[in-house]
């Protein structure tokens, strides 16, 4: 009897051991799957034990399944112990509690992470109305690189920090860069460039830039809206800038080719024999285009091009028809820069075939624009052999 009892006890113990081994294997498999699959839809879920502990949860798989669930469901049975909290951490995006182990999809699916980052950055671009091409800005790329090197748990700056302390730091860095830039002046010399322009409010601004060793920096600007920009006034401004930079460093001064600037250049070369006045090459070319544009044939050609583009862009239906056949847009002649007229003519020439198809299509002839006087004129221009 005793032998039989021992055999029964041994068999019962072996059965319990096998059942417990199966339970352990099942628990380990479930934990492995939860780590490989990652958080479910709705955001990452972090399990915390104790009061404020930030350590990863430890699960004892040595007991039975019932024992494991008892650990996570029991509350109030023992003094001083709290039941585990399940918190959605979406409201705390800068806290990362499971830094210890990288998920499988993060290690083997970098494209997935890139899409997540791209989606977050794109949402910020669109909500802040930032043009997408700003992603090519070198400072944007530098920002992303710094974020990658700094790692987790780094909070973004506040509006106050951006507007005050960080702005002051950037200004200081620019000032230091300019001071380093000045050390090259004695070796290479500098070129002072003067450029005048008028803003949308008709404010007349004169800018001064300094070029040295392949680099250009902004020096200062003057508001000349209330002044008469004659040669003496301009000479006073340029002489002031030369003195600020240093007459020994200034090699040449570049300005527009207008008559008042010519006189200023002569006065500067008289006062400072070591510098030269040079007219702006771009402005000279622009004036050459202006002279060419005053020829009768060119004037007629530019006038016809303006008539065509104005008619097309002033009527949305005609514009849509033109885009359908040309697969693009035209460059419209401008009134300020003479070179843009020739760029516009080149644009019309490149899309000539599409324009002819537009104004010889059934859609055009069935539209009300084809019966108007201006519509017939535009059609004749585009379909003529001279076009």
Steps between C-alpha positions, in 0.01 A plus 500: 500500500775736589674428166175566315449827692852612410440413134174696498662799669788492250260480204292785643814713553621431145156595362501828697855571384403447134194723539709773663760472220225545241370803689848651518549445126160658424577806717842548339342472155238764586766739635714449189205572271403815691854635465526418128155635407547822697226730635152460367304767322425793724846586622772339711388340825750488787448286805636635824524333841529655840483872575663697222754236400646554156652154467373250247241254634641168609278193454583186690422211266595238754145458634175401339286711271256564781783619721625737235156659453453520874808721519348747251138492618530488879454833676481587865591155624834610636572826675722757333468345155318654207356322202685572174390804296433488126557847356478636145820697450388697192468814714866474601689464171837596646510219760628163390470227760619206291838626396661176598392291202432595139195347337552264208329728246727787606809290443403339172254748344667844475259598222212473746672738741584737215133513403396575858753782527409633156131504587563692824725756329257540210212564739701780662592646159138506383346623826755784518464580126870442435577447129611141434818612319626631835590138578803558276619779727840407648388623842203261494733209423736616775207510745399142417860386539531662844175336612631162388827541689337629820280193537187463709361696797583837338218754514456753217559868574219724617389809302674722755826308464486529121421873507745601772795290625551286189463798269759689702731199475461482121563875464815460707617212278440711186698787652786261576486367143523855363797575726677190366406613149672835560834330564519421126458862392868597526602197290235497227348848509126562469243612247217727614178437307222758498144402401190719510141376486145609579271293721124442469432818697724695259766527766839568341775289660873502423685186611875457542663158486861393541662232284828329593658164413188360332262597779255788539357653817242772556654815646224760542210673327364854474142619464523760226125552455508861616827596331590604149738236368737730315872441462602694813253316722615161368866597532444589866347157568772307317780699658353418841497129417859509367614662824319236707658213309841662471641676191807274503284190452260622229611392153193596298146635529225353282182700428234545235593656170277806546649846442489602868690184599757564227577835654520346848750244369719776358493693831592187696798422276621859539479484880629141528756430224532134607142400414314465170138562412340225289150508350279198569527253210145373551365854485699565182352190336154606613548841338612327181177302496313825555662656196423191290141507624456855364536372144165506313497131409584392853241736649230349278607148590502569875162677474345197328647268763352712779161499324502120471603434860262761644205354309581145610561581867201734529257220404510190718335273239752600233782452750379147582478421127855629444636294790327191363689517171829660611536303828632811674490877534640800318743756637322834490692811386574741785512877497804543726785288364560510127659154488173337613340595166745276319450222752124526437553482123714190543227342716236563231730356234557179699123449543409606146368159396270474803371854447414429136315183601309693767369764258420252222321245717127423490472625860626843397269534199197391706575754775361850522852646502555396138225741387634806683714761326799455731467122474516513121804729518686262733407204282630676188828586674562145621397325177686741268808379314711773663419366848 
